[in-house]
């Protein structure tokens, strides 16, 4: 197989199966290392952990070791893609691809590895969201623009919850600007409350704040836990999510005990207050929130495309 044919086949596989996100990229790098060590063909069943719930060797340390060999110090995924529910399916897809390639002729795994390293560079260079401050438009539309961009990107990347991540960190940035940095902890969007034992996405004073694009019974259950622990529970969600959250809260008798806010209003009103209801102040407030948002992304997320490019 010529070098070009191998690259072309890898490109087709990458396009057909969307191996462009951090989870699939980690799988590709890890499985390529197995191929280097064991040779081809590979047995996908032998690439599972003893309990069969995870891909063998798919962890942050192993993935970062490969990246470091190519001069990449940035973290691709905090768990190396280990927690992705689709990692096993992706492993089987990629093993099948490699085995078919090896069945035709000998393949150069150096070329294979360099192909995926190039895709990692592409991932880190992904374009951020765009935000433009237009004085003729309401501040609510700024938040709406962000959620719409995130939802649109989500359509092309099944399994990635961009909208939820954007909302969580936008709320976190707004709260930091209003209260000062250091009053609460920021976590990556993929870190669940149960993993950390935290009361909500943010816990300030005696208030547990839950940020979600699609409130369900699980978030209402966490609110019940908050109330049982003597805390106040708050849900911040989309306009569609407000109605759903209110119905679910009423169904379990918590309709008057949970504060439910629509995110556009929640952020926009605070921007007015931070800007002291003046034109110049609003511009500064928006810039401050976006700057803090990007700082949060840098500190807790590994996907730089979550950042916001702010056009003043």
N, C-alpha and C positions, 0 to 999 in steps of 0.2 A: 504494500500500500504506500503510495507516495505521501510525502509530508502534506501536500496541499489537499489530497483526498481526505486524509485523516482530519485536518482542520475543518474542512467543509462538512464532514459528517458530524463532528463535534458541534459545529455551529447550528446544524439542522436539529440535532438532539436538543441543544440548549433552547432553541426557539420553540420547538414543538412541546417541550415539557416545562418551559418557563423556569429554568434553573438560573434565575437572576437574583433571587432574594438570599438573605444571609443563611437561612436554614438549608436550602438545597445546595448552595455553594459549599457549606461545611461538609455536607454529605459527599459531594463530588471530590473534595480534597481528601477526606478520610478514606473513602473507598479506593481512590487512586493509590494511597499509601499501602493499603492492603494488597493491591495488585503488584506493587513494587516488591513487597516482602514475600508474597506467596506465589506470585506468578498468575497467569491466566490459563484457563478460565477460573472464575471464582464461584464458590457455592454460597448463595445469599443466606441460606439457613445457618451457615457457619459464621456469619457476620452479625449475629445477634448476641446480646448479653445472655447469660444463663437463664434468666426468666423470660427472655424473648420480648421484652418491652422496649428495648432501645437498640440502636445501632452500635456495634462494638467499636470502641476507639473513637467515638464521636463526642468529644469534649473540648472545652476551651483550650486546655494545655496542648493537646495533640494538634489542633487546628492552628493555634498560634505558632507552634514549632515549625510547621510548614511555611506559614507566612513569613516568619522571621528569616528563614533560609533565603527568601526572595527579597529581603530588605523591608518588609512591611511590619511595622510595630503596632499599628492601630488594631484594636480588638474587633474582629468580625462579628462575633456573637458571644455574649457572656457565658452561655451554656454550650457553645460550640454547635448549636442547632439541636442539642440533645432533647430539649423539651418540646420540639415541634412534633405534633401528632402525625404529620405526613412524612417524617424522616424515614421510616421503615419502607413505605411505598416508594419514596424517591430512591432509596438504596437499591431496591429490587429493580427499578427501572434502569438505573445507571449500570448495575451489574449486568443486566441483560444486554445493554448496549455494548459494554466492553467485551463481553463474551462473544457476541456476534462479530465484532471487529476482529477479535483474536482468531475466530474460526475461519476468517477469510485469509489472513496473513499476519505476520508478526507486526506488532504495533510499538511505537516508540513512546514509552510512558513519560519521558522528559517533555515531549511535545504536548502530551495530554495535560500534564501538570501545569505547564506554562500557559496553556489555553485557559485553564480555570483561574490562574493567578491574574491573567489579563481581565477576566470577568470580575474578579474581586476589585481590581483597580477601577473598573467601570462602575461597580456598586458604590465605592467611596466617592466617586466623582458625580454621582447622580444629582440632578438638578433639584434645588430646594423648591418649596412652595413660594408663590409670588404674592406679595401683598402691596397694594397701591392705595395711598391715602388721598382720596378725592374729597375736597371740602364740600362738594355739592351733594354728597351721599351721606346717609346716616351712619353712625358708628356701628350700629347693628349689622350693616352690610359687610363690614370688615370681618366680623366673626363668621357670617354666612358664607363669604367668599372662601374662607379657610376650610370650613367644613365641606363645602361643595367640591373644592379641589381634592380634599382627602378622600371623599366618597368616590370621586371619579377615578382617582388612582387605584382605589381599592378594587374597582371593577376589573382592572387589568392585572391584578395581583391577588388572586383568590387565596384566602387564608390570612392575609395581612390586614389588621384592623387599624388602618391609618387614621380614620376619623376619630376613633376612640383615643388613640395616642395623642393626636393634635389637641383634642378637647382637654384631656387630662393635664397636659403640660401648659396649655394656654391658661387654664384656671390656676395652676400652680404659679405661673409667672405673674398673673394679675394679683394674686394674694401676696406674693413676695413684694411687689411694688407698693401694695397698700399697707402691709404690716411690717415690712423690713425682712431682709434675708436672714434665715436662721431660726425662724419661729416654728418650723416643722420640717419634716424630712421629705425629700423627693425620691420616688422610685421609678424604675423603668416600667413602661406600660405592661410588659409581659409578666411582671412580678405581681402575683395575686395576693390578696389580703391574707389568705390562709397560709401562704408561704412565710410571711413575716409576722403573722399574728397581730397585724395592725387593725385598727378599728375601721379604717376607710382609706380612700386614696390620700386624704389629708386629715390630720387630727389637730385641731387648734382650740385651745381652751378646753371646753367640755363638748365641742362640736365635732362630729365625725362627718366628713364630706365625701359623698360618693359621686364620681363623675362617670356618666355612661351615656352612650348613644341609643341604647335599647334596654331600658329598665325591665327586668323580669322578676320572677319570684325570688331568685337568689339574692338580688340586691335588697329587696324588701325584707328578706330574712336577716340580712346583715344589719339593716336598720332596727329590726326588732331586738337583735343582740345588743346594739348600741343603747337602746332605750332601757333594756333590762339591766344594763351595766350603769345606769344613771347618767348617760350622755344624751345630748341632743343629736338627732339624725337629720341630715340634709342630702337631697339629691339634686344634682345639676345635670340637665339633660337637654336634648333638642326639643323643638316645638312639638314634634310628633311624640317624643318620649314623655312629655309632661302628662298628656292625657292617659297614656298607658300606666304611668306610675301612680297617678291619682286613683285610677280604677283598682289597681292591685293593692294599694294602701287601704282603700275603703273596704275591700273584700276581707281583709284580716283585722279590721277594726283600728287601723292606724291612720285613718284619713286626717285626723286633727292633731297627729303627733309627729308627722314628718313634714319638714319644709321642703317643697319641691319648686325649683326655679328653672326657668328657660334660659339656656346659656347665653343667647344673644343679649338679652336684657341684663343678665347677671354681669357680663363683662362690660357692655356699653355704658351702663350707669356708673360703674366704677371709673371708667375712663373719663367721663365728664367730671366726676368728683376729683380725680387725680389732677385733671387739667384746670380745675377751679372754674369750669364752665367758660373758659376763654379759648379763642381759636388757637393762639400760640401754645397755650397750655395743653390743649387736646393733642396737638401734633407731638409735643414732647412726651406726653403720657403714652401715646401709641408706640413711639420709638422706644421708650423705656421698657414697656411690656414685651415688645418684640426682642429687644436685646437680652432681657432676662430669659425669655423663652429659649432663645438659641443657646444661652449658657447652660440651661437645664438639659437641653438635648445633648450637648457636648459632654455633660457630666454623667448622665444616666442611660443614654441610648447609644447604640452602635451604628444606627442608620442615619447618615448625615443628610439624606434627602428629606428628613422630617423638619429640617431647619427652614426658616422663613427668610426670603430675600425681600427686604423692605425698601420699596421705592417711595422716597419722601416727595 
